[in-house]
Amino acid sequence: MTTVTEKVDEAKWGINHWKLFISLSLGYLMWGLITSIAPLTYSLAKGNPIYIALPALYPLIGTLLLPYLSDKVLGRKKTFYITLILYLVGALIVSGAAYYISSSSVAFLPLVLVGLLLANIGVEGEVPTGLSYAAENFPLRWREKLLILIPNFDNIGITVAASLSLIAFSQISSPTFVMEVLGFSAILVSVVLTFVRFSLPESVRWLVTKGKVNEAEKNAELLLTKGEDAVTPMTNNRVYKIPLRTRYLFLVILGVSQYLTFGLMAYTIADYYFSNNQYYLSTIIFVASLATVLAGFLASYIVDKIRTRFYVMLSYMGGTVTMLPILALVMIASNITGAYLVMFYILLALNMLFSEFAWGARTILEPLLFPTENRAFLIGLVRTIPIVSYAISVYLTSSIPLVDYVLLNLTLWGMGAVASLWWFFRGYDTNLVPLEEITTENLSQQG
């Protein structure tokens, strides 16, 4: 007899899958918009790294509290209502504060940080919850693709934010106007999401873990259409015992490596070494984010064509190798301008391609390696260490030489590369393997 979770895994793509896809994607787009506000308006801080260090730390609250409530009490759908309210209110505060700053000639207002606090709690709370939601409700044949494609809308959000920054600054040369535009854009996306989310089904697997089998059956029916596309799960022929603690530590290492190198190379390097020119600052963030957007589509295309272990190793080894020419460039060039700047853009884009591949490795493995009853919270717990580490690194790297800065990023990439090699030889593939099998203590490696 087919179980309710097997029905979800074998479902043919339908209208409610589209609703879920749109809701999750726009939520990640919001994440990109919100997290770009502080880096793109860094000149308001008069060189004070606290302005970007604090917003980098804000997500810590959202990544722990909201996923915990999602696992234990609220479920995925209700949590999304809370996150929506938080970043909508936060965007309203940021937009209002920006208008006040520009109209009163005040250089900086703490109210901006308050708005960013609420907005960051909201968007960060969606990350673990959204990954859990996607892993639990999408058909098995689409799962890995969508676990890369949906988070890629974060990169699209960053690209949109950088583009809007360039356009806004070209019209009115003021970072406060840039902030107003970004805040208003976030408000518009929030309004669209308000209409999308009301008709979403709850996570079928979450309902099952809470003993709400009848409700799970009803929500599963919303995901089913006539003529189901049955898939054949992969056959496992070797068994490894990888404890939950080991999986957690492995994912933390991958997270620290990818999260810090992306933030430091896509955002902070522009703020610390190019902030004297708003166009350079915005262009670096635009180049980095556009490269990740394109890489995200590429990664979603190839992820089900190669084994998971190889994909993870390729991502982190590639990121490490592509940092080497960037290090060589900053060692040779005393000033990154002219032809050197163009070369830097190209090398940065190449490195960001593998950064997105590595982010895709994380968004696949994080929801797939944890049990449903604690999935969102454990994803948040994994993300806690990268978030704290990034906030600290943003503060500590604000005045170091550029060569040392790039060398630090190379070291962080190398750490992830070592972990990916370990996973290649000791880990296992997740392609087309049901969640209930992946998350057991006796884990399987595909041949």
N, C-alpha and C positions, 0 to 999 in steps of 0.2 A: 504494500500500500504506500502510495506517495505521501510523504510528510508535508506539512505546510511550508517548511523551509526549502524542501526540494522543489515545490511548486514555484517559489520565488526564484530559485536558481535557474529553473528551466523555462521561465516565462518569456513569451515573445514581447518585443518592445511595443509599448502602447502609450496612450495619451498621458497617463499618470507618471510614467517614466520621464516623459518630456517635462512635466511640471516639476518633478523632483530635480531633474537636470538643470532647469532654468533657475530654480530657487537656490540650489547649491552654488551654481556658477556665479550668479549675481552676488551672493554672499561673499564669495572669494574676491570678486571684483571690488566690493566694498572694502575688503581687507587691504587691497592694493592702494585704493584711494586714500584711506585713513592713514595708513602707515607712511605714506609719502608726504604728508603735510609738513611735518617737522623738518625732514631733510631738505625739502624744497623751499622752505622759508627760514633757513638757518641764519641768514643775515640779521634777522630780528633779534637774535640772541647776542649780538655783538661779540661773537667768538666764544661764548660760554658753552662748553660741551654738555652741560646739564640739560640744555634745551632738547637735545636728541637722546641723551642717556636716560632721562626720566621716561619719555614715551617708549623707549626700548624696553624698560622694566615694567611698564603698566600692564602688558599682556599677561604677566605672571598671575594676576588675580583672576582674569577670565579663563586662563588655560587650566586652572585647578578647580575653582569653585563651580563654574557652570557645567563642565563635563561631569563632575561628581554628582550634581543634582540631576543631570540628564540620565546617568546610569541608575541612580537610586530611587528617584521620585518622579521626575518630570517626563522622562522619555525624550525622544529626539524632537518631535514636532513642537511641544510646548516650550522647550528650551529655545527654539528658533524665534518664538514670539518675544522672549525676554531679550535676546541679543539684538533683535530688530529695534526694539524700543531704546536700548542703550546707545546704539550707534546713531540712531536718528536724533535723540536728544543731544548727544555729543556733537554731532555735525551742526546742529542749530546753535549751540553755544560757541563753537569755533567760528562760524560765519558771523554771528553777532559781535563777538570779541574783535574779529578782524575789522569789521565796520567801525567799531568804536575806536580802535587804534588809529585807523586812517583818518577818521574825522576829528580826532582830538590831538593828533601829532604825538601820541604816546608811543615810545619805541617798543615796548614789550608789556604784555599783561599776563599775570598768572592765570587769568580766566581761560586763556587759550589752553594751558596745561590741564585745567579742570575738564574742559570739553574733550581734549585728547584722551584723558583718563577714561571717561565714560565710553567714548567711541572705541578705544583700544580694548577695553574689557569686553565689549560686545563682539567685535570682529574676531578677537582671539578666542572667545568662548565658542565661536562657530567652527573653528578649525578642527579640534578633536571630535566635536559632535557631528560635524559634517562628514568627516572621513568615516566615522562609525556608521552614520546614516547611509552613506553610499555603499560601503562594504556589505551592509546587512540587507539592503533592499534591491540592488540592481541585479539583473540576470548574470549568471556566472560567465557567460561568453563575453560580456561587456565589462566585467568588473575591473580588471587591471587597466584597460584603456581609460575608463572614466575616472579611476583613481589618480590618473595623471592629467587627463584633459580638464576635469573640473577645477583642481587647484591651479591650473595654468591661467585661470581667469584672474588670479592674484596678480600675475605678471601683466595681464592685459590692463588691469586697474592701475598698476604702476606706470605703464606706458601711456595710458590716457592722462594720468595725473601729470606726467612730465611734459606731454604735448600741450595740455592746457596751461601749464606753467610757462612754457615758451611763448604761446600765443598771448596769454594775459600780460606777460612782462613786456612783450613787444608793443602792446597797446598803451599800457600804463606802467611805467618803470617803477613798480612798487611791490615788494614781497607781501604786503598786506592785501593788495588786490589779488595776488596769486592765491592767498589763503581764502579769501572770500569766494573765489571761483571754485576752488577745490571743495570747500565746505558745502556750497550750494549744489555742486554735482553729486556729492554724497547724499544730500537730502532727496534729490530727484530719484536716485536709485532706490533709496529706502521706501519711497512712496510706491514705486513699482512692485517691490518685494511684498509690501503690505497686501496687495491684491493677489499675488501669486501663492502665498503660503497658506491661505485658509483652507484650500481643498486638498492639501497633501495627505497621503496616508501616513500612519505611524509606522515605525520600524517593526516589521513582523517578528524579527528575532528578539527584539527587546521585549515585546509583549509575551513571547513564549517564555523568556527567562523569568517573567513576573507571574507566570501561571495563568495568564489571560489568554487561554487557547482559543476560546470562541471569538474574542475580539481580534486575535491574530488571524484567524480564518477569514473574518470579514475584511480586514485590511489587505490580506493576500489577494482576495478576489478583485480588489481595485487594481492590482498589478497584473492581472491575467487577462489575456485576450484569446480569441479562438485561434486554433492552429498553433499551439505552442511549439517553440523551437527547442526540442530536447537536445541536451548536450551530454556527452559521455565524459564523466570525470576522469582525470588522469589516473593511471594505475601506478601505485607505489610498490616498489620492490625492496627497499631497504629502510630500516628503521633506526633513528637516532633519538637519544633522549637529551633534549635541550631544555633545561629548567626555565621557568618563567623569569627568574632573576637574570639568567644569562642572556635571554632574549632582550630584556630591558636594558642591560648594560651595553649590549651591542648596538641597540637603537639609539641610546644616548650618545655614543661615540660618533655614529653617523650624523646625528642631529647637530652636535657641536661643530663638527667639521663643515657641514653644508650651510647651516644657519649663519655661523659667524663669517665664513668666507663670502657668502652672498651679501650680507649686510655691510661688511667692511669694504668690499670691492664695488658694489653697485650703488651704495648710498654714501657711506662715511668718507671714502676716499675723495669724493667730489666736495664734500663739506669742508674737509680739513686742508686739502691741497689745491682746490680750485674755487673756493668760495668768494674770491675777490672778483670773479666774473660770473654773474648769474646765468649767462648763456652757456658757459663751459659747464657749470654745475648741473643745470637742467639737461644739457646734451649728454653728459656722461650717464646720468640716470636713465635718460631715454634710450641710449644705445644699449645699456645693460639690460633694461627691461624688454626692449624689442627683441633682442637676441634670445632671451628666455622664452618669450611668447612663441617664436618660431621653433625653438627647440622643444617646447612643450608639445606642439602638434607632431613634430617628428618622433618624439619619444612615445606618444600615444599610438603612433602607427606601428612602431617596431616592437613594442613591449610584449605583445603576444606572439611574436615571431621568433623570439629567442628565449632561452631559459632565464628565470629570474636571477639566479646566482650570477650568470654571466653579465646580465644587464647591470646589476649592482656594481660588480667589479669594473666594468667598462666606464661607468659614470665617475667613480672616485679616482681611478687611475688616470682617466682623461683630464679630470680637473687638476690633478697634481702635475701632470706633464705640461699642461698649457699655462701653468703659473711660471714655468722656467723662463720663457721668452719675455714675459712681463718683468721678471726680476732682472734679466739682462738689460732690458731697455732702460729701466730706472737707474741702473748702475752706470750706464753709458751716458745718458742724457742728464745734464745738470738742470735743465729747464724743459718741462714737457709742454712745448708749444710748436706751432707750425707742423712740419712733417712728422715730428716725434708725436705730436698730439693725435694725428691721423692714425699713425701706427699703433698708438695706445688704444684708440677706439677699436681697431680691428682685433688686436690681441685680447682686449677685454671682452668683446663679443664672443670670441672663440671660447674663452674660459667660462663665460656665462652659459654657453650651450651645455657644457658638462655640469655646470651648477644646477641647471634645470633638470638634466638627467638624474642628478643625485637627489634633487627634491622629489622627483618622481619615484625614485627608489624608496625614499622615506614614506611617501604617501601611499605606496603599495604595502610596504611591510608593516608600518605602524598599526593600521587597523586589522591586518590579517594575522598578526602574531599574538593578539590578545583576546581573551574570552569575552563574550558579549556582555556578561553581567558587570564587567569592570572596564570595558573597552575604551570608552571616551575618557574616563579619568586617567587610565594608564597612558593613553596617548598624551594627555595633558601633562602627566608626570614626567614623561620622556622629554617633552618640550620645555619643562621648567628649567632644566640645567642649561640648555642653549640660550634661553631668554636671559637668565641671570648672567651667564658668561658674556653674552653680547653687550649687555648694558655696562658691565664692568670694563670690557675691552674698549668700548666707545669712549669711555672716560679716560682710560689709561693711555690710549694711543693718540690722544689729541695733539700731542706736541713732539712725537718721535719722528726721526727722519723717514722720508718716503721709502728708502731702501729697506730699513728695518720693518716698516709697515708691510711691505710686500713679502718680505722673508717670513714674517709671522703668518701670513695667509698661506704661504707655501707649506709651512710646518703643519698648519691645521688641515690642509688638504691631504698631506702625507699620513696623518693620523687616520683619516677616513679611508685612505687607500689600504692601509694595513688591515683595518677591520673588514673591508670588503674582500680582501684575499682570504682572511679567516673564514668568512661566510661562504666563499666559493668552495672551499675544501671541506668545511664542517657543517654548512647550512643545508638548505633544501629549497626547492622551487615551489612556487605557489600557483603556477599557471593552471587554471581550471580545477583547482582542488577546493572542495566545499569548506566553508569556515569552520564547521563543526569538527572536521578532521584536522585542519591546520593548527587549531588552538589547543589540542590535547597535549598532555605532557610527553607522550611518546610520539614524537614527530617524525614525519616521513621525508626521505629524500628521494626525488624521482631520478630514475636512471638516465 
